[in-house]
Amino acid sequence: MHQATLRLAAVWAAAVLTLGIAACGDSDDDSSGDDAGKLRIGLEAPLSGDLQTLGEGMLNGAKLAAGQLNADGGLLGRDIEIVPIDDGGDAEIGVPAVQDAIDEGLDGVIGPYNSGVGVQTLPLYQDAGLVPIRLTSDNDTEGFGFTLQPMGSQIAPVTAEALTDFIGASKVAIVYDNTEEYTKGIAGEVRSQLEGRDVEVTVFQQLEPGQEDYSGVVNKLAAGKPDAIYAAVYFPEGARIAKAISPGSSPTCLLDYGAYDTGYVEDAGDAAPNCDVVGVPAPSDFAGSETFVSEYEDQFDEAPGTWSPYTYDSLNVLAQAVEQAGGFDAKALTAALNDVKAFEGWTGSTTLVPGTGNREPATVTVDEVNDEGAFSVDRAWAKAVGAPY
């Protein structure tokens, strides 16, 4: 376990002892929010900045679930209000935004997405007696609440397997965004996984985000004649790297999970198919997803965002656990979430692992951009590695 993970766990334990396991935003507390008749569930996401498209999809997924729960009688007999918390994908923005939301009163919280933000905001929620249902993937946020998202420890083995068993690489060049907690961590994990498979890592290079043209970076990575380039970046950089890759050329391009979002397809345009992307099944790839997709499109007049299914399911998992716990008391709610097994939702079956709060099975895939300009599971990858998609 990482030292940061241990520190996070210690903060949580201290918060529990200090608060006597009493959630300041408990649904029985009439001080939570201006309308005491509603349960206030925060949705922390990058609702501004480069990742705004991603954040808006997260927000809409939660709103869809809340609307359906409210139409079915609400939660504990009360309507749910989704409270947007814009962290801008930046801890300097996120910390004061989260603190303001906590001060105004929250009963529960979903998010954040960015691990670098979550390292700083997740302790604030738990200090306030809240149990987050987060979307962070960096291992240093493990044990802080619960997640339906894959974690880095689950993503790295799939990535290494894709590079070796699917792409057939014996030499890989790695580039990563050194400004983000998640991308730094996952790049190191993938490197270790590859070296454990006797793969030569020809380059392990930091990338300075914000450049308009990454042709020079790609040329440097290709100079050692690797079989594949793996880039651990978020989607704005991923799109620019794809533009610097020649279609059908060698080395093969594989982008990390951080780049997996509809924003990548929009930014990369015609170059989007130049790289496969480690990700999750697209909203329409999940079995039985037709109804969910249709309901989303009917409400928002657009296709679901990449993470819309995850915030949709996160709220429903939280609601089920709250009903079982009889409220938002942190100790009772944690026990109820630890008891989640084979919950069936938009993203398939979810079982939450006590202690880590991680989801099993993890929904990690390799995705391609299809002829319609949308992500879908790469069927050749699924066949090569025996994935159930």
Number of C-alpha atoms within 10 A of each C-alpha: 8 11 9 14 18 15 13 22 21 12 18 23 15 14 20 20 12 13 16 13 18 19 26 23 26 22 25 15 13 14 15 22 20 11 11 15 15 20 27 26 22 25 30 31 29 29 22 16 13 15 19 17 19 24 30 20 26 30 27 23 26 28 24 21 24 23 16 14 18 15 10 11 12 17 20 14 12 15 19 24 21 25 21 23 23 23 27 22 26 19 19 12 14 23 19 13 19 25 16 12 19 22 14 14 25 27 27 29 27 31 27 30 23 26 26 22 25 29 22 17 23 29 21 19 24 24 21 24 28 30 27 24 26 29 27 28 30 24 21 26 30 27 19 27 25 29 28 26 25 22 24 23 16 19 24 25 17 20 28 24 20 21 25 20 13 17 17 13 21 17 22 28 26 24 24 27 21 18 14 19 19 27 26 18 21 26 26 16 19 25 21 17 18 24 15 11 13 12 18 16 19 18 18 17 17 17 19 14 17 10 10 10 13 22 15 10 16 20 13 14 23 20 11 14 16 21 20 24 28 27 30 31 29 25 27 23 28 29 25 21 25 27 22 18 22 14 15 11 9 14 21 23 27 26 30 26 29 23 22 26 25 22 22 27 22 17 18 20 14 13 21 27 23 23 26 22 31 26 27 26 21 23 23 20 16 18 13 13 17 14 11 21 18 15 14 22 13 11 12 13 10 12 16 24 23 23 27 28 29 25 30 24 22 28 25 20 21 24 22 18 22 23 14 15 18 15 19 26 23 25 17 18 22 22 14 19 25 19 15 18 14 13 15 13 20 22 28 16 15 22 20 22 19 16 14 17 21 25 22 17 16 17 22 22 26 28 28 24 22 13 8 7 15 17 29 20 23 19 14 13 20 17 12 13 13 9 12 8 15
